[in-house]
Amino acid sequence: FMDNTGLNTKEEKIQKAYALAFEYERKYGGCSQCVLAATDEVLEIIDDETFKAAHSLVGGGALLTGGTCGALAGGLMAISSVYGRDRQNFSTGLNVQIYKQSYKIGKMLIDRFEAEYGSPLCACVQTQLMGKRFNLWDRSDYQAFEQAGGHDDKCPSVTGKVAAWTVELLMDAEEKARTFAG
């Protein structure tokens, strides 16, 4: 990974990712993009197309809350942006070792998320943190989501944790790769 961030230690980078994602989610919303923005500012790995592609993943997918938490989806996208199969190699199959790394690291992120929140689903995370699932398309329910701390601290903390975990997992994988190569 490039390092123009001025951050010296792995722990500083992990903490920075948490702080950035937390603040982005509080200010701008869009949990999936907040994870990508924070991850990119720390590791410099996300291009604009990837960032843009994450937009509709928020709130469990298009704000419907029934799918994967948008922050988790953003973390998986960050991992895939480093280890995923590109279009040029689409027809080479799934047996290439680097692509398997995407699955391994992605599974570690999901396992960590599920250990913390009990489920990868946005609705379940909302229920755990705020006592109920909110219909983000309903104006009064969205206001109740906000009043329950949706963008004050609840979703920002989830987004921050996912960004921190993603940075940590990616840095661990790079360290391991250097150890094998070195």
Residue, then its C-alpha position, 0 to 999 in steps of 0.5 A: f500500500m502507498d503511504n503518504t498519510g504520515l501515519n507511522t504505525k499500524e495502530e495509528k492507521i486503524q484508529k484513523a480509519y475508525a475516526l474518519a468513517f465515524e465522522y463521514e457517516r455522521k456528516y454525510g451518511g452512506c455507510s458503504q461509501c464512508v468505509l471506502a473513503a476512510t479505507d482509501e485515505v489510510l491505504e490509498i486503494i479505492d478508485d472513483e468507480t469503486f467509490k461510486a459503485a458503493h452508493s446504493l449499498v447503504g442501509g442494507g441495499a437501497l435503504l431497504t434494511g433487509g440486506t447486508c449492512g452497507a458498512l460491511a458491504g463497503g468493507l468487502m468492496a475494499i478487500s475485493s479492490v485489492y484481492g478481487r478478480d478483475r475483468q481482464n481475468f474474468s474467464t480465468g476461473l476462481n482457482v487463482q490464489i489471489y482471488k481466494q485471498s479475497y474470500k478468506i479476508g472477506k470471511m474474516l471481516i464477516d465473522r468479526f462483524e457477526a461476532e459483534y452484531g449477531s448478523p450481517l443484516c442491516a435490520c438486525v444491526q438496527t434492532q440490536l443497537m436501537g431496539k427495532r428495524f426502521n423503514l428508512w423510506d418512511r419519513s416518520d420512521y426515518q425521523a425515529f431512526e435519527q432520534a434513536g441515534g442513527h447518525d449520531d453514534k449508532c451507524p457511525s460506530v458500526t461504520g468506524k469499526v468496519a473501516a478499522w477492521t478492514v484496514e487491519l485485515l488488509m494490513d495483516a494480509e500485506e504483512k503476511a505476503r511480505t513475510f512469505a516473499g521476503 
